[in-house]
């Protein structure tokens, strides 16, 4: 299993829970800790939410997963290799769009030039109105 090698290569101890959490993040894509727990419970009902959080933190610390804030609730987790986009979220219906990172290049470069601040565009969501809600 690829997760085993990745975990060991990054200096993490291999545990079934850690493998399951990483697998869930990759399968669910925009995974909240709660949705990860639900996925893990299908095969390992003894895992609790604090175990999911601990493993997400460990996986993020070694660069295998990253989180984004899509709403006011829990963060959403992605496999680090899949973060080639940023998020646009409708604050009315909650729908979200994964927009390619290069769409924000002008903004990112302007902020860097003006303020010498490097933005991680994948870490947060840009909130607004989707086409459907805007038409209402």
N, C-alpha and C positions, 0 to 999 in steps of 0.2 A: 504494500500500500504506500503510495507516494507521501501521505501525511507522516508516516513513521520516519522516513528519511529526512523530511523537512524539519520535523520537530527535533530529532537528534542532531542534525546539522546546525541548528540554531542554539544548541545547548540546553534544550528542554527535556526533562524526563518524560518518557513515553508513558502515558496513562490512557486507559480506555475513554475516560471522560474527556480528556484533551483532544483525542482523535475525533470523538463524536462531535464536540463543539466546533472544531475546524471543519469537519465534513458538513455540518448543518449550515455554517456560514456560507460555504461554497454552494450548497444546493439551494438555499433560501434566498440568496443574493441580498436583499434589503432585510436583514434579519435583526429583530429586536431580541434582547435576552429572553423575553417571554416566549417568542416564537421558536427560539433555539431550544428552550426547555421543553416545549410541546413536542418538537421533533425528536429530541433525545429520549423523552419518555416513551416513545413508541417501542424502543428496544431496551431501555434502561430506566425503568420507573423509579428507581431509588435515588437518582440524581436530583439535587435541589437547585434552586435559583442562585444561591450563593456560590455553589460550585461552578455554575455557568459564568457568573461574573468574574470569579477568580481566574478561570481559564481564558476568558476573553481578554482580561488584563495581561496575562502572561503572553498570550499570542500577539497582542498588540505591542507589547514591549520588545518583542523580537522581530517585529515587522511583517508578520504573516497576515494580520488583519488590521483594518483601520475602521474608525467609526465616523459617522456623519450625523448631524442633527437635522432630521427632516421635519420635525414638529416639536411641540412643547413636551412630548412624552419622552420615552426612552430613546436612547441613541440607536441608530441602525448600523449594523456591522457588515462589512464587505471583505472579501479576500483582497489583500493588498494588490495582487496582480490584476485585479479587475477594476481598479479605480482609475479609469481613463475618462471619467465623466464627472460632472457636477450635477446638482439637483435643483430643479425648478418645481416648487410645490404650490398648489392652489390653496390659499388659506380659507376658501369657502368649502370646497368638497373634499380636499385632502389628496386629490390625484397628484401624482408626481411624474416628472419627465426626467430621464437621464440624458442630459445634454453633453455633447462632446466638449472636453476641456478647452480645445482650441477656440471655441466660440467666445470664451472669456479672455482670450489673449490680450486684446487691446486694453481692457480694464486692468488686468493683472500687471501689465507692463507700465501703464500710467501710474498706478499706485506705487510700484517699485521706483519709478523715476522721480515722482513728486515727493514721496515720503520715505524712500529707502526701506520699504516694508514689503517683504515677500509673502504673498498670500497663498495659502493652501486652499484653493478653490473647491477641493473635494470634501472639505471638512464641514461645510455648512450648506444650507439650502437657501435659495433665493425665493422669497415668497411673493406671490402676486395672484392674479386671477387667470384661470385657464380660459380657453376659447369658449367653452360651454357656459361657465359661470359669468363671464363677461357679457355674454349675449342676453342674460336674464334681465 
